[in-house]
Amino acid sequence: MTYALPDGPVEIFLYRPFGEAGTATLLAHIETALQQRSHPLSIVYYNPVWGALFDDLPFLTRAHALSVPYDQSVGFSPDVDDSVVIWQDRRFAKPPSLKAGRKIVVVATDT
């Protein structure tokens, strides 16, 4: 199943929705959609297990990266914090933050 991106600026939020193959397929669909768009697109990826796939794409550029502490009082997490990375459509990208190049550390992929 495929979905068309809405007209206008779009922000996509991901939290490990797919395995590696599904993420690669999603990115291929986004690349195709961007060829027909004249509006900015950003992708916010929380716990970016497959972040290297995004970094390898010529049509995206990193805008920001940070670590977010996990609140242990709301549930279980094997990590004390998670990464959040934001990529932008290279055509509309603003200058990256100083932390955009921060390394993504993946402990386990579960897939």
Beta strands, then each sheet from edge to edge (+ up, - down):
strand 1: 10-14
strand 2: 41-46
strand 3: 60-69
strand 4: 81-89
sheet 1: 1+ 2+ 4- 3+
end
